[in-house]
Amino acid sequence: MNEPVDKELPQIAVNIRHLSAEQFSALGVSQMAYVKQVVMNGAPAFAIHGADGTPMAVADDEAVARAAIVQHEMVPARVH
C-alpha cells in the first residue's frame, strides 16, 4: 500500500499570536500574489503584486494576470 507523502514531512504548528510583525508579514509571501485594477497610460490594466506588496507585473486582462500567478505556482487574490 502506498503511504501518503505528507507523512514524511514534519508537522509544524505555530501560534500566530506570538509572531513578530516582521514574521507575520512574511507569511504567504512566496505563495500568494494579488491582482489590482489600475490605470496605465490612460488605459485599464491589472497589476500583479506579491503578498508583501512588491510590484511584479502588469497585464492588460485580469484573466491573464491570474493565469500568470498560477503559472508561477502561486495563489491569486483579488484586491478591490
N, CA, C and O atoms as a printed pandas DataFrame, in Angstrom:
     atom_number atom_name residue_name chain_id  residue_number  x_coord  y_coord  z_coord
0              1         N          MET        A               1    0.846   -1.171    0.000
1              2        CA          MET        A               1    0.000    0.000    0.000
2              3         C          MET        A               1    0.895    1.238    0.000
3              4         O          MET        A               1    1.907    1.269    0.699
4              5         N          ASN        A               2    0.532    2.250   -0.773
5              6        CA          ASN        A               2    1.303    3.478   -0.831
6              7         C          ASN        A               2    1.008    4.366    0.366
7              8         O          ASN        A               2   -0.152    4.620    0.692
8              9         N          GLU        A               3    2.065    4.837    1.019
9             10        CA          GLU        A               3    1.922    5.756    2.142
10            11         C          GLU        A               3    1.801    7.176    1.609
11            12         O          GLU        A               3    2.481    7.516    0.640
12            13         N          PRO        A               4    0.961    8.015    2.203
13            14        CA          PRO        A               4    0.872    9.415    1.771
14            15         C          PRO        A               4    2.208   10.129    1.960
15            16         O          PRO        A               4    2.898    9.916    2.957
16            17         N          VAL        A               5    2.558   10.961    1.014
17            18        CA          VAL        A               5    3.815   11.695    1.053
18            19         C          VAL        A               5    3.866   12.618    2.263
19            20         O          VAL        A               5    4.941   12.830    2.824
20            21         N          ASP        A               6    2.733   13.170    2.678
21            22        CA          ASP        A               6    2.693   14.110    3.790
22            23         C          ASP        A               6    3.243   13.519    5.089
23            24         O          ASP        A               6    3.701   14.265    5.954
24            25         N          LYS        A               7    3.206   12.205    5.238
25            26        CA          LYS        A               7    3.704   11.592    6.465
26            27         C          LYS        A               7    5.210   11.772    6.599
27            28         O          LYS        A               7    5.739   11.711    7.709
28            29         N          GLU        A               8    5.905   11.991    5.495
29            30        CA          GLU        A               8    7.347   12.165    5.528
30            31         C          GLU        A               8    7.733   13.574    5.962
31            32         O          GLU        A               8    8.864   13.790    6.397
32            33         N          LEU        A               9    6.832   14.526    5.857
33            34        CA          LEU        A               9    7.132   15.909    6.205
34            35         C          LEU        A               9    6.835   16.156    7.672
35            36         O          LEU        A               9    5.834   15.669    8.197
36            37         N          PRO        A              10    7.705   16.915    8.341
37            38        CA          PRO        A              10    7.425   17.222    9.753
38            39         C          PRO        A              10    6.227   18.144    9.869
39            40         O          PRO        A              10    6.041   19.038    9.044
40            41         N          GLN        A              11    5.434   17.932   10.872
41            42        CA          GLN        A              11    4.278   18.774   11.138
42            43         C          GLN        A              11    4.723   19.908   12.069
43            44         O          GLN        A              11    5.199   19.664   13.178
44            45         N          ILE        A              12    4.562   21.147   11.601
45            46        CA          ILE        A              12    4.981   22.297   12.386
46            47         C          ILE        A              12    3.761   23.155   12.673
47            48         O          ILE        A              12    3.036   23.546   11.758
48            49         N          ALA        A              13    3.542   23.443   13.938
49            50        CA          ALA        A              13    2.439   24.311   14.339
50            51         C          ALA        A              13    3.021   25.569   14.957
51            52         O          ALA        A              13    3.937   25.510   15.777
52            53         N          VAL        A              14    2.475   26.706   14.552
53            54        CA          VAL        A              14    2.951   27.981   15.073
54            55         C          VAL        A              14    1.748   28.789   15.534
55            56         O          VAL        A              14    0.752   28.897   14.819
56            57         N          ASN        A              15    1.841   29.343   16.708
57            58        CA          ASN        A              15    0.788   30.215   17.205
58            59         C          ASN        A              15    1.057   31.604   16.636
59            60         O          ASN        A              15    2.020   32.262   17.032
60            61         N          ILE        A              16    0.206   32.056   15.706
61            62        CA          ILE        A              16    0.467   33.331   15.031
62            63         C          ILE        A              16    0.396   34.521   15.987
63            64         O          ILE        A              16    0.892   35.599   15.657
64            65         N          ARG        A              17   -0.195   34.353   17.136
65            66        CA          ARG        A              17   -0.250   35.446   18.114
66            67         C          ARG        A              17    1.124   35.751   18.707
67            68         O          ARG        A              17    1.322   36.801   19.319
68            69         N          HIS        A              18    2.067   34.836   18.526
69            70        CA          HIS        A              18    3.399   35.016   19.094
70            71         C          HIS        A              18    4.425   35.397   18.028
71            72         O          HIS        A              18    5.623   35.415   18.307
72            73         N          LEU        A              19    3.975   35.699   16.820
73            74        CA          LEU        A              19    4.889   36.107   15.759
74            75         C          LEU        A              19    5.173   37.601   15.853
75            76         O          LEU        A              19    4.317   38.388   16.257
76            77         N          SER        A              20    6.387   37.972   15.474
77            78        CA          SER        A              20    6.699   39.394   15.396
78            79         C          SER        A              20    5.993   39.964   14.169
79            80         O          SER        A              20    5.517   39.210   13.320
80            81         N          ALA        A              21    5.925   41.283   14.074
81            82        CA          ALA        A              21    5.298   41.920   12.911
82            83         C          ALA        A              21    6.018   41.515   11.632
83            84         O          ALA        A              21    5.379   41.297   10.603
84            85         N          GLU        A              22    7.321   41.415   11.687
85            86        CA          GLU        A              22    8.106   41.008   10.516
86            87         C          GLU        A              22    7.801   39.567   10.112
87            88         O          GLU        A              22    7.632   39.280    8.927
88            89         N          GLN        A              23    7.730   38.669   11.077
89            90        CA          GLN        A              23    7.407   37.269   10.786
90            91         C          GLN        A              23    5.999   37.146   10.218
91            92         O          GLN        A              23    5.768   36.400    9.266
92            93         N          PHE        A              24    5.058   37.883   10.809
93            94        CA          PHE        A              24    3.673   37.825   10.348
94            95         C          PHE        A              24    3.562   38.337    8.913
95            96         O          PHE        A              24    2.840   37.752    8.106
96            97         N          SER        A              25    4.266   39.419    8.588
97            98        CA          SER        A              25    4.184   39.984    7.238
98            99         C          SER        A              25    4.812   39.066    6.193
99           100         O          SER        A              25    4.494   39.167    5.008
100          101         N          ALA        A              26    5.700   38.173    6.625
101          102        CA          ALA        A              26    6.344   37.250    5.687
102          103         C          ALA        A              26    5.479   36.027    5.372
103          104         O          ALA        A              26    5.791   35.283    4.442
104          105         N          LEU        A              27    4.407   35.808    6.123
105          106        CA          LEU        A              27    3.542   34.650    5.873
106          107         C          LEU        A              27    2.926   34.742    4.483
107          108         O          LEU        A              27    2.326   35.759    4.132
108          109         N          GLY        A              28    3.067   33.725    3.724
109          110        CA          GLY        A              28    2.431   33.665    2.418
110          111         C          GLY        A              28    3.123   34.449    1.317
111          112         O          GLY        A              28    2.632   34.471    0.189
112          113         N          VAL        A              29    4.241   35.088    1.606
113          114        CA          VAL        A              29    4.892   35.929    0.601
114          115         C          VAL        A              29    5.235   35.132   -0.649
115          116         O          VAL        A              29    5.060   35.632   -1.760
116          117         N          SER        A              30    5.710   33.924   -0.497
117          118        CA          SER        A              30    6.102   33.156   -1.677
118          119         C          SER        A              30    4.959   32.317   -2.252
119          120         O          SER        A              30    5.131   31.669   -3.284
120          121         N          GLN        A              31    3.796   32.323   -1.596
121          122        CA          GLN        A              31    2.686   31.501   -2.070
122          123         C          GLN        A              31    1.526   32.303   -2.647
123          124         O          GLN        A              31    0.697   31.746   -3.366
124          125         N          MET        A              32    1.449   33.587   -2.352
125          126        CA          MET        A              32    0.295   34.375   -2.779
126          127         C          MET        A              32    0.715   35.611   -3.549
127          128         O          MET        A              32    1.781   36.182   -3.318
128          129         N          ALA        A              33   -0.139   36.005   -4.458
129          130        CA          ALA        A              33    0.022   37.275   -5.168
130          131         C          ALA        A              33   -1.377   37.834   -5.377
131          132         O          ALA        A              33   -2.349   37.080   -5.435
132          133         N          TYR        A              34   -1.480   39.134   -5.489
133          134        CA          TYR        A              34   -2.800   39.707   -5.687
134          135         C          TYR        A              34   -2.848   40.556   -6.940
135          136         O          TYR        A              34   -1.840   41.090   -7.403
136          137         N          VAL        A              35   -4.060   40.663   -7.473
137          138        CA          VAL        A              35   -4.334   41.410   -8.697
138          139         C          VAL        A              35   -5.143   42.638   -8.320
139          140         O          VAL        A              35   -6.138   42.545   -7.601
140          141         N          LYS        A              36   -4.710   43.778   -8.807
141          142        CA          LYS        A              36   -5.398   45.033   -8.521
142          143         C          LYS        A              36   -5.606   45.785   -9.827
143          144         O          LYS        A              36   -4.667   45.954  -10.605
144          145         N          GLN        A              37   -6.828   46.236  -10.069
145          146        CA          GLN        A              37   -7.098   47.009  -11.281
146          147         C          GLN        A              37   -6.464   48.389  -11.135
147          148         O          GLN        A              37   -6.633   49.063  -10.119
148          149         N          VAL        A              38   -5.730   48.795  -12.172
149          150        CA          VAL        A              38   -5.044   50.088  -12.180
150          151         C          VAL        A              38   -5.265   50.750  -13.544
151          152         O          VAL        A              38   -5.844   50.151  -14.450
152          153         N          VAL        A              39   -4.801   51.976  -13.670
153          154        CA          VAL        A              39   -4.824   52.670  -14.958
154          155         C          VAL        A              39   -3.382   52.968  -15.336
155          156         O          VAL        A              39   -2.650   53.602  -14.576
156          157         N          MET        A              40   -2.981   52.508  -16.511
157          158        CA          MET        A              40   -1.627   52.772  -17.017
158          159         C          MET        A              40   -1.725   53.417  -18.386
159          160         O          MET        A              40   -2.377   52.890  -19.287
160          161         N          ASN        A              41   -1.084   54.543  -18.534
161          162        CA          ASN        A              41   -1.109   55.273  -19.808
162          163         C          ASN        A              41   -2.536   55.530  -20.268
163          164         O          ASN        A              41   -2.829   55.466  -21.462
164          165         N          GLY        A              42   -3.416   55.819  -19.328
165          166        CA          GLY        A              42   -4.804   56.133  -19.631
166          167         C          GLY        A              42   -5.692   54.947  -19.939
167          168         O          GLY        A              42   -6.861   55.128  -20.277
168          169         N          ALA        A              43   -5.164   53.733  -19.831
169          170        CA          ALA        A              43   -5.950   52.529  -20.140
170          171         C          ALA        A              43   -6.035   51.625  -18.907
171          172         O          ALA        A              43   -5.099   51.579  -18.108
172          173         N          PRO        A              44   -7.151   50.907  -18.751
173          174        CA          PRO        A              44   -7.247   49.979  -17.621
174          175         C          PRO        A              44   -6.242   48.840  -17.777
175          176         O          PRO        A              44   -5.984   48.365  -18.883
176          177         N          ALA        A              45   -5.684   48.416  -16.651
177          178        CA          ALA        A              45   -4.727   47.310  -16.635
178          179         C          ALA        A              45   -4.869   46.598  -15.293
179          180         O          ALA        A              45   -5.617   47.045  -14.423
180          181         N          PHE        A              46   -4.156   45.502  -15.131
181          182        CA          PHE        A              46   -4.222   44.718  -13.903
182          183         C          PHE        A              46   -2.809   44.484  -13.392
183          184         O          PHE        A              46   -2.015   43.778  -14.014
184          185         N          ALA        A              47   -2.511   45.087  -12.250
185          186        CA          ALA        A              47   -1.186   44.967  -11.642
186          187         C          ALA        A              47   -1.129   43.710  -10.783
187          188         O          ALA        A              47   -2.088   43.374  -10.089
188          189         N          ILE        A              48   -0.004   43.028  -10.839
189          190        CA          ILE        A              48    0.237   41.843  -10.013
190          191         C          ILE        A              48    1.254   42.246   -8.951
191          192         O          ILE        A              48    2.326   42.765   -9.259
192          193         N          HIS        A              49    0.895   41.995   -7.696
193          194        CA          HIS        A              49    1.771   42.310   -6.570
194          195         C          HIS        A              49    1.971   41.062   -5.729
195          196         O          HIS        A              49    1.066   40.236   -5.605
196          197         N          GLY        A              50    3.161   40.926   -5.152
197          198        CA          GLY        A              50    3.409   39.860   -4.196
198          199         C          GLY        A              50    2.607   40.109   -2.937
199          200         O          GLY        A              50    2.092   41.210   -2.740
200          201         N          ALA        A              51    2.494   39.121   -2.093
201          202        CA          ALA        A              51    1.721   39.248   -0.861
202          203         C          ALA        A              51    2.245   40.369    0.029
203          204         O          ALA        A              51    1.499   40.922    0.837
204          205         N          ASP        A              52    3.529   40.705   -0.115
205          206        CA          ASP        A              52    4.108   41.780    0.684
206          207         C          ASP        A              52    3.977   43.145    0.017
207          208         O          ASP        A              52    4.484   44.141    0.533
208          209         N          GLY        A              53    3.287   43.193   -1.143
209          210        CA          GLY        A              53    3.069   44.459   -1.841
210          211         C          GLY        A              53    4.081   44.758   -2.926
211          212         O          GLY        A              53    3.964   45.775   -3.609
212          213         N          THR        A              54    5.064   43.905   -3.103
213          214        CA          THR        A              54    6.076   44.122   -4.127
214          215         C          THR        A              54    5.457   44.044   -5.517
215          216         O          THR        A              54    4.832   43.035   -5.843
216          217         N          PRO        A              55    5.609   45.084   -6.357
217          218        CA          PRO        A              55    5.088   45.019   -7.723
218          219         C          PRO        A              55    5.824   43.936   -8.514
219          220         O          PRO        A              55    7.049   43.830   -8.444
220          221         N          MET        A              56    5.070   43.136   -9.263
221          222        CA          MET        A              56    5.674   42.035  -10.008
222          223         C          MET        A              56    5.473   42.167  -11.511
223          224         O          MET        A              56    6.399   41.910  -12.280
224          225         N          ALA        A              57    4.277   42.566  -11.943
225          226        CA          ALA        A              57    3.987   42.643  -13.378
226          227         C          ALA        A              57    2.681   43.390  -13.594
227          228         O          ALA        A              57    1.947   43.680  -12.649
228          229         N          VAL        A              58    2.406   43.694  -14.855
229          230        CA          VAL        A              58    1.142   44.316  -15.254
230          231         C          VAL        A              58    0.631   43.573  -16.477
231          232         O          VAL        A              58    1.397   43.244  -17.382
232          233         N          ALA        A              59   -0.671   43.312  -16.496
233          234        CA          ALA        A              59   -1.299   42.635  -17.630
234          235         C          ALA        A              59   -2.482   43.473  -18.121
235          236         O          ALA        A              59   -3.063   44.249  -17.361
236          237         N          ASP        A              60   -2.828   43.308  -19.393
237          238        CA          ASP        A              60   -3.961   44.030  -19.966
238          239         C          ASP        A              60   -5.300   43.452  -19.535
239          240         O          ASP        A              60   -6.327   44.128  -19.602
240          241         N          ASP        A              61   -5.285   42.192  -19.092
241          242        CA          ASP        A              61   -6.515   41.459  -18.809
242          243         C          ASP        A              61   -6.393   40.760  -17.458
243          244         O          ASP        A              61   -5.335   40.223  -17.131
244          245         N          GLU        A              62   -7.465   40.765  -16.677
245          246        CA          GLU        A              62   -7.427   40.135  -15.360
246          247         C          GLU        A              62   -7.175   38.630  -15.460
247          248         O          GLU        A              62   -6.438   38.070  -14.648
248          249         N          ALA        A              63   -7.777   37.980  -16.443
249          250        CA          ALA        A              63   -7.587   36.535  -16.595
250          251         C          ALA        A              63   -6.124   36.209  -16.881
251          252         O          ALA        A              63   -5.599   35.213  -16.383
252          253         N          VAL        A              64   -5.472   37.035  -17.674
253          254        CA          VAL        A              64   -4.051   36.827  -17.977
254          255         C          VAL        A              64   -3.213   37.029  -16.709
255          256         O          VAL        A              64   -2.278   36.270  -16.449
256          257         N          ALA        A              65   -3.551   38.048  -15.929
257          258        CA          ALA        A              65   -2.833   38.305  -14.680
258          259         C          ALA        A              65   -2.965   37.119  -13.732
259          260         O          ALA        A              65   -1.977   36.678  -13.145
260          261         N          ARG        A              66   -4.178   36.604  -13.581
261          262        CA          ARG        A              66   -4.405   35.468  -12.688
262          263         C          ARG        A              66   -3.699   34.212  -13.208
263          264         O          ARG        A              66   -3.139   33.443  -12.427
264          265         N          ALA        A              67   -3.728   34.010  -14.517
265          266        CA          ALA        A              67   -3.053   32.849  -15.113
266          267         C          ALA        A              67   -1.543   32.922  -14.884
267          268         O          ALA        A              67   -0.901   31.901  -14.637
268          269         N          ALA        A              68   -0.979   34.122  -14.964
269          270        CA          ALA        A              68    0.454   34.291  -14.730
270          271         C          ALA        A              68    0.808   33.920  -13.292
271          272         O          ALA        A              68    1.841   33.299  -13.042
272          273         N          ILE        A              69   -0.041   34.297  -12.361
273          274        CA          ILE        A              69    0.192   33.957  -10.954
274          275         C          ILE        A              69    0.158   32.445  -10.764
275          276         O          ILE        A              69    1.040   31.875  -10.120
276          277         N          VAL        A              70   -0.850   31.804  -11.318
277          278        CA          VAL        A              70   -0.987   30.343  -11.201
278          279         C          VAL        A              70    0.180   29.643  -11.882
279          280         O          VAL        A              70    0.690   28.646  -11.370
280          281         N          GLN        A              71    0.605   30.157  -13.031
281          282        CA          GLN        A              71    1.722   29.563  -13.770
282          283         C          GLN        A              71    2.997   29.567  -12.920
283          284         O          GLN        A              71    3.854   28.698  -13.076
284          285         N          HIS        A              72    3.114   30.534  -12.035
285          286        CA          HIS        A              72    4.282   30.613  -11.161
286          287         C          HIS        A              72    4.027   29.947   -9.808
287          288         O          HIS        A              72    4.698   30.230   -8.815
288          289         N          GLU        A              73    3.036   29.053   -9.802
289          290        CA          GLU        A              73    2.716   28.215   -8.646
290          291         C          GLU        A              73    2.373   29.032   -7.400
291          292         O          GLU        A              73    2.773   28.698   -6.285
292          293         N          MET        A              74    1.622   30.115   -7.622
293          294        CA          MET        A              74    1.152   30.946   -6.522
294          295         C          MET        A              74   -0.368   30.977   -6.547
295          296         O          MET        A              74   -0.984   30.571   -7.533
296          297         N          VAL        A              75   -0.971   31.456   -5.473
297          298        CA          VAL        A              75   -2.406   31.552   -5.365
298          299         C          VAL        A              75   -2.818   33.001   -5.610
299          300         O          VAL        A              75   -2.342   33.899   -4.916
300          301         N          PRO        A              76   -3.698   33.244   -6.588
301          302        CA          PRO        A              76   -4.123   34.622   -6.855
302          303         C          PRO        A              76   -5.216   35.094   -5.894
303          304         O          PRO        A              76   -6.065   34.316   -5.460
304          305         N          ALA        A              77   -5.169   36.368   -5.580
305          306        CA          ALA        A              77   -6.205   37.007   -4.761
306          307         C          ALA        A              77   -6.561   38.323   -5.429
307          308         O          ALA        A              77   -5.695   38.963   -6.026
308          309         N          ARG        A              78   -7.807   38.734   -5.342
309          310        CA          ARG        A              78   -8.272   39.975   -5.976
310          311         C          ARG        A              78   -8.377   41.063   -4.916
311          312         O          ARG        A              78   -8.924   40.835   -3.837
312          313         N          VAL        A              79   -7.859   42.227   -5.220
313          314        CA          VAL        A              79   -7.962   43.377   -4.328
314          315         C          VAL        A              79   -8.901   44.366   -4.978
315          316         O          VAL        A              79   -8.753   44.677   -6.160
316          317         N          HIS        A              80   -9.877   44.871   -4.215
317          318        CA          HIS        A              80  -10.856   45.822   -4.762
318          319         C          HIS        A              80  -10.435   47.217   -4.456
319          320         O          HIS        A              80  -11.124   48.166   -4.831
